[in-house]
Amino acid sequence: MTAAKVPEAEWPESMHVVGVDGRVASAGDAVIALTALSSPWKARVQRLVPPMRHKIDREYRQLADRRGELSAKVPDAELVVDPPTVFG
């Protein structure tokens, strides 16, 4: 995974997931992209059903708006970056 696909100015705006194909998903779409790793069928439903997608976006934004408050409660840890594993 590389953050190079996301402009540095956008890093603090939301969570970003960069796929091995280089596509970037941010905010609620990043949540759905992560869901797809463990439950592809569930992620597909989340993408295709507008009320579910809006709910994910709304709840992501509610958490993101409290990011500073929530992160103040968690001790800092060493950054760990795992490069993607390509199967095939």
Protein Blocks (a to p, Z undefined) as FASTA:
>chain_A
ZZklpcfklmmmpccdddfkopacehjlmmmmmmmmmmmmlmmmmmmmmklmmmmmmmmm
mmmmmmmmmmmmpccddddddddddeZZ
